[in-house]
Amino acid sequence: SREVALADATQPEMPVRVSFRPAWMGQGMVASFHNVGNQQLTLMIEFHDPNLKTSRDFAMVVEGGATADVGHPEGWLVNSGQSVRVSVSGYKSITAFAP
């Protein structure tokens, strides 16, 4: 709704950077979530694969300055073209796409 969009627009930028890298072992890629702030954050992460029409949600606690990864060992095979949406209460959400 319009109120939700307005509320989201007035939120501060989330201090999280999303990146992707090839998996060192196994298949696919790894999505990394780096908390560039100094406070612990609880990330609500939603992966979506438009080709397979599947999605999966994760909740991860990431300390300030730390990084958390999601890949095949965590239960999601990250592949090119998938989207990941990161939400944290009080911040604008982030959407990133696997290259």
TORTORVO-878812 format. One record per residue: z, x, y of N, C-alpha, C in turn; residue number from 1; residue in three letters. Coordinates in steps of 0.05 Angstrom, whole numbers, plus 5000, padded with zeros to 4 digits. Layout:
# residues N
  n.z  n.x  n.y ca.z ca.x ca.y  c.z  c.x  c.y resi resn
    Z    X    Y    Z    X    Y    Z    X    Y  NUM  ALA
...
***
This chain:
# residues 99
  n.z  n.x  n.y ca.z ca.x ca.y  c.z  c.x  c.y resi resn
 5000 5017 4976 5000 5000 5000 5000 5018 5025    1  SER
 4996 5005 5048 4995 5019 5073 5022 5033 5079    2  ARG
 5044 5020 5073 5070 5031 5079 5075 5056 5062    3  GLU
 5067 5056 5037 5070 5079 5020 5053 5102 5030    4  VAL
 5028 5097 5038 5011 5118 5048 5022 5130 5074    5  ALA
 5033 5113 5091 5045 5123 5116 5069 5140 5110    6  LEU
 5086 5130 5092 5110 5145 5085 5103 5173 5073    7  ALA
 5082 5174 5056 5074 5199 5044 5063 5218 5066    8  ASP
 5048 5207 5085 5036 5223 5106 5057 5236 5124    9  ALA
 5080 5224 5127 5100 5235 5144 5119 5255 5130   10  THR
 5116 5258 5104 5132 5276 5088 5124 5305 5093   11  GLN
 5143 5324 5091 5135 5352 5094 5119 5362 5070   12  PRO
 5105 5385 5074 5089 5397 5052 5108 5407 5031   13  GLU
 5100 5403 5006 5116 5412 4983 5114 5443 4981   14  MET
 5137 5457 4978 5136 5486 4975 5130 5495 4947   15  PRO
 5108 5484 4936 5100 5491 4909 5070 5498 4909   16  VAL
 5063 5520 4896 5035 5528 4893 5027 5525 4864   17  ARG
 5004 5512 4860 4993 5508 4833 4970 5527 4828   18  VAL
 4970 5541 4805 4948 5559 4798 4943 5556 4768   19  SER
 4920 5566 4761 4911 5565 4733 4902 5593 4724   20  PHE
 4907 5599 4699 4898 5624 4687 4892 5619 4658   21  ARG
 4875 5637 4646 4869 5634 4617 4895 5638 4601   22  PRO
 4898 5624 4579 4921 5628 4562 4919 5656 4549   23  ALA
 4942 5670 4548 4942 5697 4536 4940 5694 4506   24  TRP
 4951 5673 4495 4950 5669 4466 4943 5639 4462   25  MET
 4926 5634 4443 4919 5606 4438 4896 5597 4454   26  GLY
 4894 5570 4457 4871 5558 4470 4876 5550 4499   27  GLN
 4854 5545 4513 4855 5533 4540 4866 5551 4561   28  GLY
 4878 5538 4581 4889 5552 4604 4919 5545 4606   29  MET
 4932 5558 4625 4960 5553 4632 4960 5545 4661   30  VAL
 4974 5523 4667 4979 5515 4695 5006 5526 4703   31  ALA
 5007 5540 4726 5032 5552 4736 5040 5537 4761   32  SER
 5066 5533 4763 5078 5519 4786 5098 5537 4799   33  PHE
 5091 5549 4822 5109 5568 4835 5124 5555 4858   34  HIS
 5150 5555 4857 5167 5545 4878 5170 5567 4899   35  ASN
 5156 5565 4921 5157 5585 4942 5181 5581 4961   36  VAL
 5196 5560 4957 5220 5555 4973 5244 5569 4961   37  GLY
 5267 5564 4973 5291 5577 4963 5311 5557 4950   38  ASN
 5302 5532 4948 5319 5512 4935 5307 5502 4909   39  GLN
 5324 5495 4890 5315 5484 4864 5300 5458 4869   40  GLN
 5278 5454 4855 5263 5429 4857 5259 5417 4829   41  LEU
 5259 5391 4827 5252 5377 4802 5224 5367 4806   42  THR
 5205 5379 4791 5177 5372 4793 5170 5350 4773   43  LEU
 5157 5329 4783 5146 5308 4766 5116 5315 4764   44  MET
 5106 5322 4741 5079 5332 4737 5064 5313 4719   45  ILE
 5040 5305 4729 5023 5288 4712 4996 5301 4708   46  GLU
 4989 5307 4683 4963 5317 4676 4945 5294 4668   47  PHE
 4920 5296 4676 4900 5275 4669 4874 5288 4660   48  HIS
 4864 5280 4637 4838 5290 4627 4818 5267 4629   49  ASP
 4800 5268 4649 4781 5246 4652 4761 5243 4629   50  PRO
 4755 5265 4615 4736 5264 4593 4748 5250 4568   51  ASN
 4773 5257 4562 4787 5245 4539 4802 5219 4546   52  LEU
 4803 5214 4572 4818 5190 4582 4847 5190 4572   53  LYS
 4859 5214 4574 4887 5217 4566 4903 5229 4589   54  THR
 4929 5224 4589 4947 5237 4609 4974 5242 4596   55  SER
 4989 5259 4609 5016 5266 4599 5033 5273 4623   56  ARG
 5058 5264 4623 5077 5270 4644 5097 5290 4635   57  ASP
 5105 5308 4654 5126 5327 4649 5146 5326 4672   58  PHE
 5171 5332 4667 5191 5336 4688 5202 5364 4684   59  ALA
 5201 5380 4705 5210 5408 4703 5227 5415 4727   60  MET
 5249 5429 4722 5266 5439 4743 5258 5468 4747   61  VAL
 5251 5475 4773 5242 5502 4779 5260 5513 4801   62  VAL
 5274 5535 4796 5291 5547 4816 5274 5558 4839   63  GLU
 5287 5562 4862 5274 5574 4885 5263 5601 4878   64  GLY
 5238 5607 4885 5225 5632 4879 5215 5636 4851   65  GLY
 5219 5616 4834 5212 5618 4806 5186 5603 4800   66  ALA
 5175 5608 4776 5151 5596 4767 5155 5583 4740   67  THR
 5143 5560 4736 5144 5546 4710 5115 5543 4701   68  ALA
 5110 5545 4675 5083 5542 4664 5081 5519 4645   69  ASP
 5057 5507 4644 5051 5486 4624 5024 5494 4611   70  VAL
 5024 5493 4585 5000 5499 4570 5003 5488 4542   71  GLY
 4988 5498 4523 4988 5488 4496 5016 5489 4483   72  HIS
 5032 5511 4487 5059 5512 4475 5077 5490 4485   73  PRO
 5073 5481 4510 5090 5459 4521 5080 5431 4514   74  GLU
 5057 5430 4501 5047 5404 4492 5023 5393 4506   75  GLY
 5009 5409 4523 4985 5399 4536 4965 5422 4537   76  TRP
 4941 5416 4526 4919 5436 4526 4904 5433 4553   77  LEU
 4908 5452 4571 4896 5451 4598 4867 5461 4595   78  VAL
 4848 5444 4604 4820 5451 4603 4807 5446 4630   79  ASN
 4784 5458 4634 4769 5455 4659 4763 5426 4665   80  SER
 4766 5418 4690 4761 5391 4699 4784 5372 4699   81  GLY
 4806 5380 4687 4830 5363 4687 4844 5364 4714   82  GLN
 4858 5343 4720 4873 5342 4745 4903 5344 4739   83  SER
 4918 5354 4758 4947 5355 4755 4958 5346 4782   84  VAL
 4976 5326 4781 4989 5316 4805 5019 5323 4804   85  ARG
 5029 5336 4825 5056 5344 4826 5070 5328 4848   86  VAL
 5093 5316 4841 5109 5301 4859 5137 5311 4860   87  SER
 5149 5312 4883 5177 5318 4887 5188 5299 4908   88  VAL
 5210 5287 4903 5222 5268 4922 5226 5282 4949   89  SER
 5216 5268 4970 5219 5279 4998 5196 5296 5007   90  GLY
 5175 5300 4991 5153 5317 4998 5126 5303 4993   91  TYR
 5105 5311 5006 5078 5302 5000 5071 5311 4972   92  LYS
 5057 5295 4957 5048 5303 4930 5024 5322 4932   93  SER
 5020 5337 4911 4997 5356 4909 4980 5348 4885   94  ILE
 4954 5349 4889 4936 5346 4866 4918 5371 4865   95  THR
 4916 5382 4841 4900 5406 4836 4882 5401 4812   96  ALA
 4860 5415 4811 4840 5412 4789 4836 5438 4775   97  PHE
 4837 5438 4749 4832 5462 4733 4803 5471 4736   98  ALA
 4799 5496 4742 4771 5506 4747 4755 5507 4721   99  PRO
***
